[in-house]
Amino acid sequence: MPIKRYLDQLKRMHGLLTFAMVVLIVGSVAFIYSASYRGPDAPMPSLYKWQVVWFSLGLALYLVVALVDYRLVCQWAAVWYALAIGLLLLVLLVGKSVHGSKSWLGFGGFGIQPAEFAKLAAITALSYYLFHRTQQQRRQWATLLGAMALVGLPVLLILAQPDLGSAMVLLPICFGLLFVAGVKVKHLIVVALIGLALLPVAWWQLKPYQKARLTNFLHPERDPINTGWNLNQSLIAVGTGGWTGKGYLQGTQNQLGYMPRPVTPSDFLFTVIAEEKGFVGSVCVVGLYVVILFSGLRIAAEARDRLGMLLATGVVAMLFFHVFINVGMTIGLMPITGLPLPLLSYGGSFVLASMTALGLLQNVWIHRRVY
C-alpha cells in the first residue's frame, strides 16, 4: 500500500542530516526571538512566530519533496525552470522594492522572493540537462556553453533587480555541477579566465552602493558611521562574545540597537549567536553545517545514478556558498551581500527554498540503490 511504502521511505531518511536540520530549526526560532528582544517591557515583534509558520509549511514541503522520486521531479525540470523565469520577469514588472532591490512579489500582506526558488529550478534544470549528455558530449564546448546559457538567463534577471548576492550563488553551483559532470577542466579554466578579464566591465556596471559593499569590508574604519557601520558593529559583537558569550537575551550590541535592526534576524543572525553564545556557540553552529554538507557529499557519492549525484552536488554547493558568505561577512572576511544563513535566518521564501533543497537531498538518499 502507498502509505506503508511512504512510511518505509521515511525510515530510510538520513538520520544525521535530519538531526542537524532539526537543531538548526530550533536554534533559528530561539535566536530570532533574541534578535527581536528589546527588554522585558518592550513589545516583542512577531518575527519568531512567523518563522514557526514558515518552518511548519517548509516541513510539509520537505516531506513531499523527499518522498516523490527525484527522477520524477526532474522530468518536470523544464516546467520548474520556465516558472522560475516567469516569476523573475514578473518581479521586474510589478515587484516591490525592499532595501533598494526590486526582488519581491507581494500578495496582500505576504510576499515571495522568486530568486530563492530560481536557484533550485536552475539546479534541477542543469542537473537534468547534464544527465542527458553522453560522456563524449559532456567533454565538448557545446555542453558547457549550453549550461552557461541555462544559468546565465536567471543570473541576468536577478542582477537586474538588482540582487548581486543571489546572482553570485548560481555561478559556483554551475561550475561545481560542470566539474562533477566531467566537463574538461581546461574548458572551465578558459571560461574562468574570460570571466576574470570581464570583471572591470562588470565593476563599471555596478551601482555605487554595491561597489561600497564589495570594498568596505577591506577597510571598514574608513567610514565607520555610514558604509562601515554594520560591519564594525558586527565585529564588536562577535569579539565581545568571548569564549562562552554574554548569555541568551544578553547581547548588548543587538539590544541597544547598534546592530541594524531591520536585517539582524536575517543577514546578521550569526552575529547575535556569536555575541550571546561566544566562540563555543559559533563553533557548534558551524559544526552543524559541516554535518549537513558532508552528509550531502556522502549522499551524492552513494546516489543510484548520475542524476541523483548531480542534484545532491548542486544542493551542497548552494548551501555551502550561503554559509561561507554569510559567516564570512559577519566576521569581516567577505563583503556584505545580504545572503541569509540556511535554516537560521528569518525569511519565508528562503526557509521554504532551504527545506525544499534538504528534501531533495533526502530524496536522493531514500531512493539510492541498496546493495
C-alpha positions in Angstrom: 0.0 0.0 0.0 1.2 3.6 -0.7 1.0 4.6 3.0 3.2 1.6 4.0 5.7 2.5 1.2 5.9 6.1 2.4 6.5 5.0 6.0 9.2 2.7 4.8 10.8 5.6 2.9 10.7 7.8 6.0 12.6 5.2 7.9 15.3 5.3 5.3 15.9 9.0 5.8 19.5 10.2 6.6 19.4 10.4 10.4 22.4 12.7 10.9 21.1 15.2 8.3 17.7 15.2 9.9 19.2 15.8 13.4 21.4 18.7 12.3 18.4 20.2 10.4 16.1 20.0 13.5 18.7 21.5 15.8 19.2 24.5 13.5 15.5 25.0 13.1 15.0 25.2 16.9 18.0 27.5 17.1 16.5 29.7 14.4 13.3 30.4 16.3 15.2 30.9 19.6 17.7 33.4 18.2 15.2 35.3 16.0 13.3 35.8 19.3 16.6 37.0 20.8 17.4 39.3 17.8 13.9 40.9 18.3 14.2 41.2 22.1 14.5 44.8 23.4 13.9 44.2 27.1 11.1 42.9 29.4 8.9 46.0 29.0 9.3 46.5 25.2 6.8 45.0 22.7 8.0 41.8 21.1 7.8 41.7 17.3 6.2 38.6 15.9 9.0 37.5 13.6 9.8 34.4 15.6 6.1 33.3 15.4 6.2 33.8 11.6 9.4 31.7 11.5 7.5 28.9 13.2 4.8 29.2 10.5 7.4 29.1 7.7 9.1 26.1 9.1 5.7 24.3 9.5 5.0 24.9 5.9 8.6 24.1 5.0 8.4 20.8 6.8 5.3 19.7 4.8 7.1 20.7 1.6 10.3 18.9 2.8 8.4 15.6 3.3 6.6 15.8 0.0 9.8 16.6 -1.9 11.7 13.8 -0.1 9.1 11.1 -0.8 8.4 11.8 -4.5 11.2 10.1 -6.6 13.7 12.7 -7.7 13.7 11.3 -11.2 10.0 12.2 -11.5 10.7 15.6 -10.1 13.5 16.2 -12.6 11.3 15.1 -15.5 9.4 18.4 -14.9 12.7 20.4 -14.8 11.7 22.4 -17.9 8.4 23.4 -16.2 10.1 24.5 -12.9 12.7 26.4 -14.9 10.1 28.2 -17.0 8.0 29.1 -13.9 11.1 30.5 -12.2 12.0 32.6 -15.3 8.4 33.8 -15.5 8.4 34.9 -11.8 11.7 36.7 -12.3 10.3 38.6 -15.2 7.1 39.3 -13.3 9.0 40.7 -10.3 10.8 43.2 -12.6 7.5 44.4 -13.9 5.3 44.6 -10.8 7.6 43.6 -7.9 8.1 45.8 -4.8 11.4 47.2 -3.6 12.9 46.1 -0.3 16.2 47.6 0.9 16.8 49.0 -2.6 16.2 45.8 -4.5 13.1 45.1 -6.5 13.1 41.4 -5.7 9.7 40.7 -4.1 6.2 39.8 -5.4 3.5 41.0 -3.0 0.2 39.2 -2.4 -1.8 41.1 0.2 0.3 41.2 3.3 2.6 38.5 2.1 5.4 38.3 -0.4 7.7 35.8 -2.1 11.3 36.2 -3.4 11.4 34.4 -6.7 15.2 34.4 -6.8 15.3 31.8 -3.9 13.2 29.4 -5.9 15.1 30.2 -9.1 18.2 28.7 -7.5 16.5 25.4 -7.1 15.0 25.5 -10.5 18.4 26.1 -12.0 19.9 23.2 -10.1 17.2 20.9 -11.2 17.3 22.0 -14.9 21.1 22.0 -15.1 21.3 18.5 -13.4 18.8 17.1 -15.8 20.5 18.7 -18.8 23.9 17.3 -17.9 22.4 13.9 -17.1 21.2 13.6 -20.6 24.5 14.4 -22.2 26.7 11.5 -23.1 30.3 11.3 -21.8 31.6 12.5 -25.2 29.1 15.3 -25.3 30.0 16.5 -21.8 33.5 17.0 -22.9 32.6 19.3 -25.8 32.3 23.0 -25.8 28.6 22.8 -26.8 27.6 21.3 -23.5 29.5 23.9 -21.4 28.0 26.8 -23.4 24.5 25.3 -23.1 24.9 25.0 -19.3 26.2 28.6 -19.1 23.2 29.8 -21.1 20.9 27.9 -18.9 22.3 29.5 -15.7 23.1 32.9 -17.4 19.4 33.8 -18.0 18.3 33.7 -14.3 21.6 35.4 -13.3 20.9 38.3 -15.6 17.3 38.6 -14.4 18.4 38.5 -10.8 21.1 41.1 -11.4 18.5 43.4 -13.0 16.6 43.6 -9.7 19.4 44.2 -8.5 20.3 41.3 -6.2 24.1 40.7 -6.5 24.3 38.1 -3.7 21.6 35.7 -5.1 23.1 36.0 -8.6 26.5 35.2 -7.3 25.3 31.9 -5.8 24.4 30.5 -9.2 27.9 30.7 -10.6 29.7 28.3 -8.2 26.7 26.0 -8.5 27.1 25.9 -12.3 30.9 25.4 -12.1 30.5 22.7 -9.4 28.0 20.7 -11.5 30.0 21.1 -14.7 33.2 19.8 -12.9 31.4 16.8 -11.3 29.6 16.0 -14.6 33.0 15.5 -16.3 33.4 18.7 -18.4 37.0 19.3 -19.4 38.9 21.2 -16.7 40.7 23.2 -19.3 37.4 24.4 -20.7 36.4 25.6 -17.2 39.7 27.3 -16.8 39.2 29.2 -20.1 35.7 30.3 -19.0 37.0 31.4 -15.6 39.9 33.4 -17.2 37.4 35.1 -19.6 35.2 35.9 -16.5 38.2 37.5 -14.7 39.0 39.5 -17.8 35.5 40.9 -17.9 35.5 41.9 -14.2 36.3 45.5 -14.9 33.3 45.7 -17.2 31.1 44.1 -14.6 32.5 46.5 -11.9 31.6 49.5 -14.1 28.0 48.3 -14.3 27.6 48.1 -10.5 25.7 50.8 -8.6 27.7 52.9 -6.1 26.2 51.2 -3.0 27.1 47.8 -4.5 30.7 48.9 -5.0 30.8 50.2 -1.4 29.5 46.8 -0.1 32.2 44.9 -2.0 35.1 47.1 -0.9 34.3 48.4 2.5 34.9 45.1 4.3 38.6 45.6 3.5 38.7 48.9 5.3 35.5 49.4 7.4 37.3 52.0 9.5 37.4 54.5 6.6 33.7 55.3 7.0 32.6 53.9 10.4 29.4 55.9 10.7 27.9 55.1 7.3 29.0 52.3 4.9 31.3 50.6 7.5 28.7 50.8 10.4 27.1 47.3 10.0 30.4 45.5 9.7 32.1 47.4 12.6 29.2 46.7 14.9 29.2 43.0 13.8 32.9 42.7 14.6 32.4 44.3 18.0 29.5 41.9 18.8 31.5 38.9 17.7 34.6 40.0 19.5 32.9 40.8 22.8 31.2 37.4 22.9 34.4 35.9 24.0 34.6 32.1 24.6 31.1 31.4 26.0 29.2 34.6 25.2 27.2 37.1 27.3 24.2 34.8 27.7 20.9 34.4 26.0 19.0 37.7 25.6 22.0 39.5 27.0 23.6 40.7 23.7 24.1 44.4 24.3 25.1 45.3 20.7 21.8 43.9 19.5 19.5 45.1 22.3 20.9 48.6 22.3 20.3 49.0 18.6 23.8 49.1 17.4 23.2 46.2 15.0 20.9 47.1 12.0 17.5 46.0 13.4 15.7 45.5 10.1 18.2 42.9 8.9 19.7 41.4 12.1 17.2 38.5 12.2 18.0 37.7 8.6 21.5 38.8 7.5 23.2 39.1 10.9 21.7 36.3 13.0 25.1 34.6 13.3 26.4 37.8 15.0 23.6 37.5 17.6 24.6 33.9 18.2 28.3 34.8 18.5 27.7 37.6 21.0 25.4 35.6 23.2 27.0 32.1 22.9 30.5 33.1 22.1 33.1 31.1 20.3 31.8 27.8 21.6 28.3 28.5 20.3 29.6 29.7 16.9 31.7 26.5 16.5 28.6 24.4 17.3 26.6 26.2 14.6 29.4 25.8 12.1 29.7 22.2 13.1 26.1 21.5 12.4 26.5 23.0 8.9 29.6 20.8 8.4 27.4 17.8 9.3 24.8 18.8 6.7 27.4 19.5 4.0 29.4 16.3 4.5 26.1 14.3 4.7 25.2 15.9 1.4 28.5 14.8 -0.2 28.0 11.3 1.1 24.5 11.3 -0.4 26.0 12.5 -3.8 28.6 9.8 -3.6 26.1 7.0 -3.0 23.4 8.2 -5.3 21.9 5.4 -7.5 22.6 7.3 -10.8 24.4 10.4 -12.2 21.2 12.5 -12.0 21.0 12.0 -8.2 24.7 12.7 -7.8 24.4 16.0 -9.8 21.3 17.0 -7.9 22.8 16.4 -4.5 26.0 18.2 -5.6 24.1 21.3 -6.7 22.3 21.5 -3.4 25.5 21.1 -1.4 27.2 23.8 -3.5 24.3 26.2 -2.9 24.2 25.6 0.9 28.0 25.9 1.2 28.1 29.2 -0.6 25.4 30.7 1.6 27.0 29.5 4.8 30.5 30.6 3.7 29.4 34.1 2.6 27.1 34.8 5.5 29.5 33.7 8.2 32.4 35.4 6.4 30.7 38.7 6.1 29.8 38.9 9.8 33.5 38.5 10.8 34.9 40.7 8.0 36.3 38.1 5.7 33.7 38.6 2.9 31.8 41.6 1.6 28.3 42.2 2.9 26.0 40.9 0.2 22.8 40.1 2.1 22.9 36.3 1.7 21.0 34.7 4.5 22.1 31.7 6.6 20.3 28.4 5.7 17.8 27.2 8.3 18.7 30.0 10.7 18.0 33.4 9.1 14.5 34.8 9.1 12.5 34.8 5.8 9.6 32.8 4.4 10.9 32.3 0.8 14.4 31.3 2.0 13.1 28.9 4.6 10.8 27.2 2.1 13.6 27.0 -0.5 16.1 25.6 2.1 13.6 23.0 3.3 12.9 22.0 -0.4 16.7 21.7 -1.0 17.1 19.4 2.0 14.1 17.4 0.9 15.9 16.8 -2.4 19.0 15.6 -0.6 16.8 13.2 1.5 15.1 12.1 -1.8 18.4 11.1 -3.4 19.3 9.2 -0.2 16.0 7.4 0.2 16.0 6.3 -3.4 19.6 5.2 -3.5 20.4 1.7 -4.6 20.9 -0.7 -1.6 23.4 -3.4 -2.2 
